[in-house]
């Protein structure tokens, strides 16, 4: 019976993503949430007496739901039986070894005295080490906020839409701010997102120009600047997260001011972040990118010249992985970029804590084949960034857990992993980092002392599972926390 049910499940549940093994989720989650959500995507809108949920978003892609069932009722019942009979009652927690130590050993915690009128909902932060400024974007404020080296608010630039990414370009007089606007924060395929370039004078604290670069994008979350076709002009690479539709695309600079031509690299929702560099050794800029919705994978787009890219899959993850970020960094000093990856987005159909959520390192064999070599469980791991914070020649890791187990393991909200060598890490939690719920992070030598600092953005609203007292602390905390590196500790 199980053999037949598995065969049917593999046949139909592998059409859009990697086949999900029953053990990745508890039985109750499969039967009450995940399978009812999957049914309509295969043309099953009702089973027995229960209607299945369907989305009513007018921006859904055309023919998102099939007009006819893709399988028989008996086949669908066998899929249900397979998961309900073979999935575990509950997931077995992962052991954390070593445990996270609460200690302020490596960083001084500094906060701004600016408190907004409403609880902070910071969606993006960025260090400006050149001008000793900090930029933050708060959804409630609908503005880009500028703070000076004393962390005092010096300007508030009205934007109107949620900002998901801030990129900097400096010239002799002004700072070019490339601002990515999501359009709408909540899941939708509405194409109200855009990318704008703001010319900001840090000395006069004023905007010289504000130019729309591209619009009609479905919830873009990242924009990067690079010359992707080797013609000496700066192009843009945009991660269009969307919801049920999305893409990774680049905008080719035509040479005419602010005129671009769009090229889609992959047409799939959930594109969340990318890395640009020569990963194949041919002297051209390749693109590595993470997609995180139905198609959870890290792809390499190999640059073949003249704006042509060839796609290959570097890593693929199951549908409940909750892929949330990745970064390329050479962890074993062999000259090849390895993958630092976080798994922990936990806001969809299965919000139970998962033992496979956390931070991973996949080592590169030199031919862009990657194998998992290190994992540390962090519930709700949302972003990780590697840098040699301790200046010992080994990359350390900073991790934020947006969906952490704040009731039982509050230190998961932010953890600093000191590299002891040989992929051995000791994790620490700064006690002041418990005073916010961090969704975004930037790393740079902001103080100019040769040691990288950390900037955390506080998104205090809309969380399940945290005690009221904990949420009250978050709501009354500042927008951001500066963790200033302590040299010589």
C-alpha positions as CSV (number, residue, x, y, z in Angstrom):
1,X,0.0,0.0,0.0
2,X,2.7,2.4,1.0
3,X,4.7,1.5,-2.1
4,X,1.8,2.4,-4.4
5,X,1.0,5.6,-2.5
6,X,4.7,6.7,-2.7
7,X,4.9,6.0,-6.4
8,X,1.8,8.2,-7.0
9,X,3.2,10.9,-4.7
10,X,6.5,11.0,-6.5
11,X,4.7,11.2,-9.8
12,X,2.6,14.2,-8.9
13,X,4.5,16.0,-6.1
14,X,7.8,16.2,-8.1
15,X,6.4,18.2,-11.0
16,X,7.0,21.6,-9.4
17,X,9.8,20.9,-6.8
18,X,12.0,18.4,-5.2
19,X,9.9,15.4,-3.9
20,X,9.0,16.1,-0.2
21,X,9.7,13.1,2.0
22,X,7.0,12.5,4.7
23,X,9.5,12.9,7.5
24,X,10.1,16.6,6.9
25,X,6.8,17.6,8.5
26,X,4.4,16.2,11.2
27,X,1.4,14.1,10.2
28,X,-1.1,16.8,11.3
29,X,0.6,19.5,9.3
30,X,0.5,17.4,6.1
31,X,-3.2,16.5,6.5
32,X,-4.6,19.8,7.8
33,X,-2.5,22.4,6.0
34,X,0.0,21.4,3.4
35,X,-1.9,18.9,1.3
36,X,-5.1,21.0,1.3
37,X,-3.0,23.9,0.0
38,X,-1.4,21.7,-2.6
39,X,-4.7,20.1,-3.9
40,X,-6.0,23.2,-5.8
41,X,-2.6,23.4,-7.7
42,X,-3.4,20.0,-9.1
43,X,-7.1,20.8,-9.8
44,X,-8.4,19.3,-6.6
45,X,-10.6,21.9,-5.0
46,X,-12.6,19.7,-2.7
47,X,-12.1,16.4,-1.0
48,X,-14.9,14.5,0.6
49,X,-16.9,17.2,2.4
50,X,-14.2,19.7,2.8
51,X,-13.4,22.6,0.3
52,X,-9.7,23.4,-0.1
53,X,-8.4,27.0,0.3
54,X,-7.8,28.9,-2.9
55,X,-6.3,32.4,-3.2
56,X,-8.5,35.3,-4.3
57,X,-5.7,37.6,-5.5
58,X,-6.7,39.2,-8.8
59,X,-3.0,39.4,-9.6
60,X,-2.6,35.6,-9.7
61,X,-0.9,34.4,-12.9
62,X,-3.4,33.3,-15.6
63,X,-4.3,29.7,-15.3
64,X,-2.6,29.3,-12.0
65,X,-5.1,26.7,-11.0
66,X,-5.8,24.0,-13.6
67,X,-9.3,23.9,-15.0
68,X,-9.4,20.1,-14.8
69,X,-8.1,17.7,-12.2
70,X,-4.6,16.4,-12.9
71,X,-5.2,13.1,-11.1
72,X,-8.1,11.0,-10.1
73,X,-9.9,11.2,-6.7
74,X,-8.6,7.8,-5.8
75,X,-5.0,8.8,-6.6
76,X,-5.3,11.9,-4.4
77,X,-6.6,9.7,-1.6
78,X,-3.6,7.5,-1.9
79,X,-1.3,10.5,-1.6
80,X,-3.2,11.6,1.5
81,X,-3.0,8.0,2.9
82,X,0.7,7.8,2.2
83,X,1.6,11.0,4.1
84,X,-0.8,10.4,7.0
85,X,0.4,6.9,7.5
86,X,4.2,7.4,7.1
87,X,4.8,11.0,8.5
88,X,6.0,11.3,12.1
89,X,3.6,12.5,14.9
90,X,6.1,15.2,15.7
91,X,9.6,16.2,14.6
92,X,12.7,15.3,16.6
93,X,14.5,18.5,17.7
94,X,18.2,18.9,16.7
95,X,20.8,19.1,19.4
96,X,22.8,22.3,19.6
97,X,26.4,21.5,20.4
98,X,28.0,23.7,21.6
99,X,25.2,25.7,23.2
100,X,25.0,29.5,22.4
101,X,26.7,31.4,25.2
102,X,25.3,34.8,26.3
103,X,28.2,37.2,26.4
104,X,29.2,40.7,25.2
105,X,32.8,39.6,24.6
106,X,33.1,40.7,21.0
107,X,30.9,43.8,20.5
108,X,29.7,47.0,22.2
109,X,26.0,47.5,21.7
110,X,25.0,51.0,20.8
111,X,21.4,52.3,20.1
112,X,20.0,55.5,18.7
113,X,18.0,57.8,20.9
114,X,15.4,58.1,18.1
115,X,12.1,56.4,18.9
116,X,9.4,56.5,16.3
117,X,5.8,57.2,17.1
118,X,4.8,53.6,16.2
119,X,6.6,50.3,16.9
120,X,9.6,49.8,14.6
121,X,9.1,47.8,11.4
122,X,12.5,48.2,9.8
123,X,12.7,46.5,6.4
124,X,16.3,47.5,5.3
125,X,19.5,48.8,6.8
126,X,22.8,49.9,5.3
127,X,26.1,51.2,6.6
128,X,27.7,54.2,4.7
129,X,31.3,53.9,5.9
130,X,32.5,56.7,3.6
131,X,30.2,59.3,5.0
132,X,29.8,57.7,8.5
133,X,26.1,57.5,8.0
134,X,23.5,54.8,8.6
135,X,20.4,54.4,6.4
136,X,17.3,52.6,7.6
137,X,13.9,52.0,6.1
138,X,10.8,51.8,8.3
139,X,7.5,50.6,6.9
140,X,5.4,52.5,9.4
141,X,7.4,55.7,8.7
142,X,7.1,55.2,4.9
143,X,10.5,56.9,4.8
144,X,14.3,56.4,4.4
145,X,15.9,57.6,7.6
146,X,19.4,58.9,7.8
147,X,21.5,58.8,11.0
148,X,24.9,60.4,11.6
149,X,28.0,59.0,13.4
150,X,26.4,59.8,16.8
151,X,23.3,57.8,15.7
152,X,21.2,60.9,15.7
153,X,18.5,61.3,13.1
154,X,19.6,63.9,10.5
155,X,17.0,63.4,7.7
156,X,13.9,61.6,6.9
157,X,13.3,61.1,3.1
158,X,9.6,60.3,2.3
159,X,9.3,57.3,0.1
160,X,5.8,56.0,0.4
161,X,6.3,52.3,-0.2
162,X,8.2,49.5,1.8
163,X,11.9,49.5,1.0
164,X,13.5,46.1,0.7
165,X,17.0,47.0,-0.3
166,X,19.5,49.9,-0.2
167,X,22.6,50.1,-2.3
168,X,25.3,52.8,-2.4
169,X,27.3,54.4,-5.1
170,X,29.7,57.2,-4.1
171,X,31.1,60.0,-6.3
172,X,33.1,63.2,-5.4
173,X,30.1,65.1,-4.1
174,X,27.0,62.9,-3.7
175,X,25.9,59.5,-2.6
176,X,23.9,57.5,-5.1
177,X,21.2,55.5,-3.3
178,X,19.7,52.7,-5.3
179,X,16.4,52.0,-3.5
180,X,14.3,48.9,-4.1
181,X,10.7,49.3,-3.2
182,X,8.5,46.2,-2.7
183,X,5.3,47.9,-3.5
184,X,3.3,45.7,-1.1
185,X,4.7,43.9,1.9
186,X,2.1,41.1,2.2
187,X,2.1,38.3,-0.3
188,X,0.7,39.4,-3.7
189,X,1.7,39.3,-7.4
190,X,0.7,43.0,-7.8
191,X,3.3,44.7,-9.9
192,X,3.6,47.8,-7.8
193,X,7.3,47.5,-7.0
194,X,10.0,49.6,-8.4
195,X,13.7,50.7,-8.3
196,X,14.7,54.3,-7.9
197,X,18.0,56.1,-7.8
198,X,18.3,59.0,-5.3
199,X,21.2,61.4,-5.4
200,X,21.8,62.5,-1.8
201,X,24.2,65.2,-0.6
202,X,25.4,64.1,2.9
203,X,26.9,67.5,3.7
204,X,23.8,69.5,3.0
205,X,21.4,66.6,4.0
206,X,19.3,67.1,0.9
207,X,18.2,65.2,-2.2
208,X,19.4,66.5,-5.5
209,X,17.5,64.1,-7.7
210,X,15.1,61.1,-7.4
211,X,14.8,59.1,-10.7
212,X,12.6,56.1,-11.4
213,X,14.8,53.4,-13.0
214,X,12.2,50.6,-13.5
215,X,8.7,49.8,-12.3
216,X,5.9,47.3,-12.6
217,X,7.8,44.7,-10.6
218,X,6.2,42.1,-8.4
219,X,7.6,42.6,-4.9
220,X,11.3,43.1,-5.7
221,X,13.6,42.4,-2.7
222,X,17.2,43.1,-4.0
223,X,18.9,45.2,-6.7
224,X,22.6,44.9,-7.5
225,X,24.8,47.0,-9.7
226,X,27.4,45.4,-12.1
227,X,28.6,45.4,-15.7
228,X,27.2,42.1,-16.7
229,X,27.9,42.3,-20.5
230,X,31.4,43.8,-20.4
231,X,30.6,47.0,-22.3
232,X,31.8,49.4,-19.5
233,X,28.2,50.4,-18.5
234,X,26.6,49.6,-15.2
235,X,23.7,47.1,-15.4
236,X,21.2,46.1,-12.7
237,X,20.4,42.6,-11.4
238,X,16.9,42.4,-9.7
239,X,15.5,39.7,-7.5
240,X,11.7,39.8,-8.1
241,X,10.3,37.7,-5.2
242,X,6.7,38.1,-6.2
243,X,4.4,35.5,-4.6
244,X,3.0,33.0,-7.1
245,X,5.0,34.5,-10.0
246,X,8.4,36.2,-10.0
247,X,11.8,36.1,-11.6
248,X,15.4,37.0,-11.6
249,X,16.2,39.5,-14.3
250,X,18.8,42.0,-15.3
251,X,18.5,45.4,-16.9
252,X,21.0,46.0,-19.6
253,X,22.2,49.6,-19.7
254,X,21.6,50.8,-23.3
255,X,24.0,53.8,-23.0
256,X,21.2,56.2,-23.1
257,X,20.7,57.8,-19.7
258,X,18.3,55.7,-17.5
259,X,17.2,53.5,-20.4
260,X,17.5,49.8,-19.9
261,X,16.5,46.5,-21.7
262,X,15.1,43.7,-19.6
263,X,16.5,40.1,-19.8
264,X,14.9,37.4,-17.7
265,X,17.3,34.8,-16.3
266,X,14.7,32.5,-14.6
267,X,11.0,32.8,-14.4
268,X,10.1,31.5,-10.9
269,X,8.8,33.1,-7.7
270,X,10.9,33.6,-4.6
271,X,14.1,35.0,-6.0
272,X,15.6,36.5,-2.9
273,X,19.3,37.3,-3.2
274,X,22.3,36.9,-5.5
275,X,26.0,37.1,-5.7
276,X,28.0,38.4,-8.7
277,X,31.6,37.3,-9.6
278,X,33.7,35.2,-11.8
279,X,32.9,31.7,-10.5
280,X,33.9,29.8,-13.6
281,X,37.4,31.4,-14.2
282,X,36.7,32.7,-17.7
283,X,37.1,36.3,-16.7
284,X,33.4,37.1,-17.1
285,X,30.9,38.0,-14.3
286,X,28.7,35.1,-13.4
287,X,25.6,35.1,-11.2
288,X,24.7,32.8,-8.3
289,X,21.1,33.2,-7.0
290,X,18.8,31.7,-4.5
291,X,15.1,31.1,-5.2
292,X,12.9,30.2,-2.2
293,X,9.2,29.5,-3.1
294,X,8.1,26.3,-4.9
295,X,11.5,26.1,-6.6
296,X,13.9,26.1,-3.7
297,X,17.4,26.1,-5.2
298,X,20.7,27.9,-5.6
299,X,21.4,28.4,-9.3
300,X,24.6,29.4,-11.2
301,X,24.1,31.5,-14.3
302,X,27.4,31.1,-16.2
303,X,28.3,34.1,-18.3
304,X,29.1,33.1,-21.9
305,X,29.7,36.6,-23.1
306,X,27.7,39.2,-25.0
307,X,24.9,39.1,-22.3
308,X,24.3,35.4,-22.6
309,X,24.0,33.2,-19.5
310,X,23.7,29.4,-19.1
311,X,21.9,28.1,-16.0
312,X,22.9,25.1,-13.9
313,X,21.7,24.0,-10.4
314,X,24.2,24.1,-7.6
315,X,22.0,23.0,-4.7
316,X,18.3,22.0,-4.5
317,X,16.2,21.9,-1.3
318,X,12.9,20.4,-0.3
319,X,9.7,22.5,-0.2
320,X,9.7,23.0,3.5
321,X,13.3,24.1,3.8
322,X,12.4,27.7,4.2
323,X,15.4,28.9,2.3
324,X,16.1,32.5,3.4
325,X,19.6,33.6,2.3
326,X,23.0,32.6,1.0
327,X,26.4,34.1,0.6
328,X,29.6,32.9,-1.1
329,X,32.8,32.8,1.0
330,X,36.0,30.7,0.9
331,X,35.8,28.8,4.3
332,X,38.7,26.4,3.7
333,X,41.1,28.7,1.9
334,X,41.4,26.6,-1.2
335,X,40.6,29.5,-3.6
336,X,37.1,28.4,-4.4
337,X,33.9,30.1,-3.1
338,X,31.9,27.9,-0.7
339,X,28.2,28.5,0.1
340,X,26.9,29.9,3.4
341,X,23.1,29.2,3.5
342,X,20.3,29.8,5.9
343,X,17.1,27.8,6.2
344,X,14.4,29.2,8.4
345,X,11.5,31.1,6.6
346,X,8.6,29.7,8.7
347,X,5.6,31.8,7.7
348,X,3.8,29.6,5.2
349,X,1.7,26.5,5.6
350,X,3.8,24.7,8.2
351,X,4.8,27.0,11.1
352,X,6.0,24.3,13.4
353,X,9.7,24.5,14.5
354,X,11.8,22.4,12.2
355,X,15.1,20.6,13.2
356,X,16.7,21.3,9.8
357,X,16.3,25.0,10.0
358,X,19.6,26.7,10.7
359,X,22.9,27.8,9.1
360,X,24.8,25.6,6.7
361,X,28.2,25.6,5.0
362,X,28.6,23.7,1.7
363,X,32.2,23.3,0.5
364,X,33.2,23.7,-3.1
365,X,35.3,20.9,-4.6
366,X,36.8,23.3,-7.1
367,X,34.3,22.4,-9.9
368,X,31.3,24.0,-8.4
369,X,30.1,20.8,-6.8
370,X,29.0,21.4,-3.2
371,X,28.7,19.1,-0.2
372,X,27.3,20.0,3.2
373,X,30.2,20.1,5.8
374,X,28.7,22.1,8.7
375,X,25.3,22.7,10.2
376,X,24.1,24.5,13.3
377,X,20.4,24.4,14.1
378,X,18.8,27.9,14.5
379,X,15.0,28.1,14.5
380,X,13.9,30.7,11.9
381,X,17.4,31.4,10.6
382,X,16.8,34.3,8.2
383,X,20.2,35.7,7.2
384,X,23.9,34.9,7.7
385,X,26.9,36.9,6.8
386,X,30.5,35.8,7.0
387,X,33.5,38.1,7.8
388,X,36.7,37.9,9.8
389,X,35.3,39.8,12.7
390,X,38.0,38.7,15.1
391,X,40.9,39.2,12.6
392,X,42.4,35.8,13.2
393,X,42.5,34.8,9.5
394,X,39.3,32.7,9.8
395,X,35.8,33.8,8.6
396,X,33.3,34.1,11.5
397,X,29.5,34.2,11.0
398,X,26.7,36.5,12.2
399,X,23.2,35.0,12.0
400,X,19.7,36.4,12.7
401,X,16.7,34.3,13.5
402,X,13.5,36.1,12.6
403,X,11.3,33.1,13.4
404,X,13.4,32.0,16.4
405,X,12.0,30.0,19.3
406,X,11.9,33.1,21.4
407,X,10.0,31.4,24.3
408,X,12.6,28.7,24.9
409,X,15.7,29.8,23.0
410,X,15.7,33.6,22.7
411,X,19.4,33.7,22.0
412,X,18.6,32.3,18.5
413,X,17.4,35.8,17.5
414,X,21.0,36.8,17.0
415,X,24.1,34.6,17.2
416,X,27.7,35.3,16.5
417,X,29.8,32.2,15.6
418,X,33.5,32.6,16.3
419,X,35.6,30.5,14.0
420,X,38.0,28.3,16.0
421,X,39.5,26.8,12.8
422,X,38.7,23.7,10.8
423,X,35.0,24.6,10.6
424,X,34.6,24.6,14.3
425,X,32.6,27.5,15.7
426,X,31.7,28.7,19.1
427,X,28.3,30.6,19.2
428,X,27.7,33.7,21.3
429,X,24.6,35.9,21.8
430,X,25.0,39.5,22.9
431,X,22.5,40.2,25.7
432,X,21.4,43.5,24.1
433,X,20.4,41.6,21.0
434,X,17.4,40.2,22.9
435,X,15.8,43.6,22.8
436,X,14.7,43.5,19.2
437,X,13.4,41.1,16.6
438,X,15.9,41.3,13.7
439,X,14.9,40.9,10.1
440,X,17.7,42.6,8.3
441,X,21.5,43.0,8.8
442,X,24.5,44.7,7.3
443,X,28.2,44.2,7.9
444,X,31.0,46.7,7.3
445,X,33.9,48.4,9.0
446,X,31.7,51.4,9.9
447,X,34.0,52.8,12.6
448,X,37.1,52.7,10.4
449,X,39.3,50.7,12.8
450,X,39.9,47.8,10.5
451,X,37.3,45.5,12.2
452,X,33.8,44.8,10.8
453,X,30.8,46.0,12.7
454,X,27.2,44.7,12.5
455,X,23.9,46.6,12.0
456,X,20.6,45.0,12.9
457,X,17.1,46.2,11.9
458,X,14.2,45.7,14.3
459,X,10.9,44.5,12.8
460,X,8.8,44.2,16.0
461,X,5.3,43.4,14.8
462,X,3.4,40.4,13.6
463,X,4.9,37.3,15.3
464,X,3.4,34.1,16.6
465,X,4.7,32.3,19.6
466,X,6.5,35.1,21.5
467,X,5.3,36.1,25.0
468,X,3.5,39.4,25.2
469,X,6.2,40.8,27.5
470,X,8.9,39.9,24.9
471,X,6.9,41.6,22.1
472,X,6.4,44.7,24.3
473,X,10.2,45.0,24.7
474,X,10.6,44.8,20.9
475,X,8.0,47.4,20.3
476,X,9.6,49.9,22.7
477,X,13.1,49.3,21.4
478,X,14.9,51.5,18.9
479,X,14.8,50.9,15.1
480,X,18.3,49.4,15.0
481,X,21.1,48.0,17.0
482,X,24.8,48.8,16.2
483,X,27.2,46.1,17.4
484,X,30.5,47.9,17.3
485,X,33.4,45.5,17.1
486,X,35.8,45.5,20.1
487,X,39.4,45.1,18.8
488,X,41.8,43.5,21.2
489,X,39.3,41.7,23.3
